[in-house]
Amino acid sequence: MFVTTPGRTDEESIAQAKSFAAEMGLSYVPRNKQSIRKLQQITNSDCLVLGKERYELYRLNETEPFFFHPNLASIRIKRLEKGEQDAYLAAAGIAEGSEVLDCTLGLGSDAIVASYAAGAKGRVTAIEENPYLSLLVEKGLSEWKTGNEKMDEAMKRIEVKTAPHLKVLEALPDNSYDVVYFDPMFETAIKGSSGIQALAFFASRHGLTAETVREAKRVARKRVVLKDLYKSSRFNEFGFQAIQRKTSKFHFGFMDIKE
């Protein structure tokens, strides 16, 4: 992985890119009017472009970057505002004041919707293991303007932690959050989902384990929730009660925590 700037840049942006590269232990490569593809051919490496408006991750030999965009969360929130139900919120039992630990931040859509529903009295913490993906999404959450003030505030309230989720869970006291949520990479990719395919290049490949589920049950006060493909074996393997959704390729499963 190396760091560079957008094609049109200035001395301040170059200085920031150099400083960030040094801080992260990465190489800084000057753009010098060259394309990202050309720089990647020279370095044989993935690339992180630090722009003023957004950060972009380019996988080696891929022409389209991965970048944060809250489109899906925005659509879901518009539906909530119309009085429609959200499948994730229903499965997790998230409402105003809920405290949620999202163990798989990814694109951030579920964390945004959870923060919106939990409101200012709630709390949403989201974990991402990949430091570059974490940085990219955290910047987007703090700076993106959607035109919906309540949604913008919800994004800014999300606390992002960069670490393996098991490590974070093990360090937490019992009953720390109402809900602990997992949306691991699907066992089989969903065809036609460019967002999931782009995310798959950078997301953690660590699967769900019995140890992780055990820690999640210790940390959760009310529910542990899993999102996965409708045909996934993980619902039965770990004891999640799956909620069947005939028109969706993925389902939610939950465990109620007995107090």
C-alpha positions in Angstrom: 0.0 0.0 0.0 1.3 3.5 -0.9 -0.2 7.0 -0.4 -0.6 9.7 -3.0 -2.7 12.7 -3.8 -5.4 13.4 -6.4 -4.3 14.6 -9.9 -5.0 18.2 -9.1 -3.4 19.0 -5.7 -1.5 21.7 -3.8 1.4 21.9 -1.4 -0.8 21.6 1.7 -2.4 18.3 0.4 1.0 16.9 -0.5 2.4 17.7 3.0 -0.6 16.1 4.6 -0.2 13.0 2.4 3.5 12.7 3.3 2.7 13.1 7.0 0.0 10.5 6.9 2.2 8.0 5.1 4.9 8.4 7.6 2.5 8.0 10.5 1.0 4.8 9.0 4.4 3.4 8.0 3.6 3.6 4.3 5.4 4.9 1.3 4.4 8.3 -0.2 4.5 8.4 -4.0 4.3 11.8 -5.7 1.5 11.9 -8.4 3.6 13.9 -11.0 0.6 13.9 -13.4 0.6 10.1 -13.6 -2.5 8.0 -13.5 -3.2 5.7 -10.5 -2.9 2.7 -12.7 0.6 3.8 -13.9 1.8 4.4 -10.3 0.4 0.9 -9.3 2.3 -0.7 -12.2 5.5 0.9 -10.9 5.0 0.0 -7.3 3.0 -3.2 -7.7 0.8 -2.2 -4.8 -2.6 -1.1 -3.6 -3.1 2.7 -3.3 -4.7 5.1 -0.9 -5.5 8.5 -2.4 -5.9 11.3 0.2 -8.2 14.0 -1.3 -9.7 17.0 0.4 -13.3 15.8 -0.3 -12.8 12.1 0.2 -10.3 9.2 0.5 -10.2 6.5 -2.1 -8.7 2.9 -1.9 -7.5 1.4 -5.2 -6.8 -2.3 -5.2 -3.9 -3.3 -7.5 -5.2 -3.9 -11.1 -8.6 -2.5 -10.3 -9.7 0.7 -12.1 -12.6 1.6 -9.8 -11.9 2.8 -6.2 -13.6 2.0 -3.0 -14.8 5.1 -1.2 -17.3 6.0 1.5 -20.8 7.0 0.4 -23.9 6.9 2.6 -26.4 6.3 -0.2 -27.8 3.0 1.1 -28.2 4.3 4.6 -29.9 7.5 3.2 -32.5 5.4 1.4 -33.2 3.3 4.5 -33.6 6.4 6.7 -35.9 8.0 4.2 -38.1 4.9 4.5 -38.0 5.2 8.3 -39.1 8.7 8.0 -42.1 7.5 6.0 -43.0 5.2 8.8 -41.7 2.0 7.2 -39.9 -0.7 9.1 -36.2 -1.5 8.8 -35.3 -5.2 8.9 -32.1 -4.7 10.9 -33.6 -2.4 13.5 -36.5 -4.9 14.0 -34.2 -7.9 14.3 -31.9 -6.1 16.8 -34.7 -4.4 18.7 -32.9 -1.0 18.3 -34.9 2.0 19.5 -34.2 5.4 21.0 -31.5 5.2 23.7 -30.2 1.8 22.5 -26.5 1.1 22.9 -25.1 -0.9 20.0 -21.7 -2.5 19.2 -21.3 -3.1 15.5 -18.4 -5.5 15.2 -18.2 -5.2 11.4 -18.3 -1.6 10.3 -17.7 -2.2 6.5 -19.5 0.4 4.5 -21.1 1.8 7.6 -24.7 1.6 6.5 -26.0 -0.5 9.4 -24.1 1.6 11.9 -25.6 4.8 10.5 -29.1 3.5 10.6 -28.6 2.2 14.2 -27.2 5.6 15.3 -30.2 7.4 13.7 -32.7 5.1 15.5 -30.8 5.2 18.8 -30.7 9.0 18.8 -28.6 11.4 20.9 -29.4 9.4 24.0 -28.1 6.2 22.5 -24.6 5.0 21.6 -23.1 3.2 18.6 -19.6 1.9 18.5 -18.4 0.3 15.2 -15.3 -1.9 14.8 -13.2 -2.2 11.6 -10.0 -4.3 11.5 -8.5 -2.9 8.3 -6.9 0.4 9.3 -7.2 2.0 5.8 -10.9 1.0 5.5 -11.5 2.3 9.0 -9.8 5.6 8.2 -11.7 6.1 5.0 -15.2 5.4 6.6 -14.4 7.3 9.8 -13.5 10.4 7.7 -16.7 10.0 5.7 -18.9 9.6 8.8 -17.4 12.8 10.3 -17.4 15.0 7.2 -20.1 13.9 4.7 -23.1 16.2 4.3 -26.3 14.5 3.2 -28.7 17.4 3.5 -30.5 15.6 6.3 -29.3 17.2 9.5 -30.6 14.4 11.8 -28.7 11.8 9.6 -25.5 13.9 9.6 -25.6 14.1 13.4 -26.2 10.3 13.6 -23.1 9.7 11.5 -20.9 12.0 13.6 -22.0 10.2 16.8 -20.6 6.9 15.7 -17.4 5.9 17.5 -15.0 3.9 15.2 -12.5 1.5 16.7 -9.7 0.0 14.6 -8.9 -3.5 15.8 -10.0 -7.2 15.4 -13.5 -7.4 16.9 -12.6 -10.3 19.2 -9.9 -8.2 20.8 -12.4 -5.4 21.5 -15.0 -7.8 22.8 -12.5 -9.5 25.2 -11.6 -6.1 26.7 -15.1 -5.1 27.4 -16.9 -5.6 30.7 -20.0 -7.8 30.9 -23.3 -6.3 29.7 -21.6 -3.3 28.1 -24.1 -2.9 25.2 -27.7 -3.7 24.5 -26.9 -5.2 21.1 -23.8 -6.8 19.6 -24.0 -7.1 15.8 -22.1 -9.1 13.2 -22.3 -8.7 9.4 -19.3 -10.8 8.3 -18.3 -11.3 4.7 -20.8 -13.6 3.2 -19.7 -17.2 2.6 -20.8 -16.7 -1.1 -20.6 -13.2 -2.7 -23.9 -11.7 -3.8 -23.7 -11.3 -7.6 -24.3 -7.9 -8.9 -23.5 -6.2 -5.6 -20.6 -3.9 -6.5 -20.4 -2.4 -3.0 -19.9 -5.8 -1.4 -17.4 -6.9 -4.1 -15.4 -3.7 -3.6 -15.5 -4.0 0.2 -14.4 -7.7 0.0 -11.0 -6.6 -1.4 -10.2 -4.7 1.9 -12.4 -6.2 4.6 -11.2 -8.6 7.2 -11.6 -12.3 6.2 -11.9 -13.5 9.8 -15.0 -15.6 10.1 -17.4 -15.9 13.0 -16.1 -18.3 15.7 -17.6 -19.9 18.7 -15.2 -17.8 20.9 -16.4 -14.6 19.3 -20.1 -15.5 19.8 -19.4 -16.5 23.4 -17.8 -13.1 24.0 -20.6 -11.3 22.3 -23.2 -13.0 24.5 -21.2 -11.9 27.5 -21.0 -8.3 26.4 -24.6 -8.0 25.2 -27.4 -7.1 27.6 -30.3 -7.9 25.2 -29.4 -9.4 21.9 -26.6 -10.7 19.6 -27.6 -10.3 15.9 -26.1 -11.8 12.8 -26.7 -10.8 9.2 -25.9 -13.4 6.6 -27.0 -15.0 3.3 -30.3 -16.8 3.4 -28.5 -20.2 2.9 -25.7 -19.6 5.3 -24.8 -22.4 7.7 -23.8 -20.0 10.4 -27.3 -19.5 11.7 -27.6 -23.1 12.8 -23.9 -23.5 13.6 -24.0 -20.8 16.3 -27.6 -21.0 17.4 -29.1 -17.9 15.9 -32.8 -17.8 15.4 -33.1 -16.8 11.7 -35.8 -14.4 10.5 -37.0 -15.6 7.1 -37.3 -12.9 4.4 -38.7 -14.4 1.2 -37.8 -11.5 -1.0 -34.2 -10.9 0.3 -30.9 -12.7 -0.4 -29.8 -12.2 3.2 -31.5 -12.8 6.5 -31.0 -11.7 10.1 -30.6 -14.0 13.0 -30.7 -13.2 16.7 -30.0 -14.6 20.2 -31.9 -13.2 23.1 -29.8 -12.8 26.2 -31.4 -14.0 29.4 -30.8 -11.6 32.3 
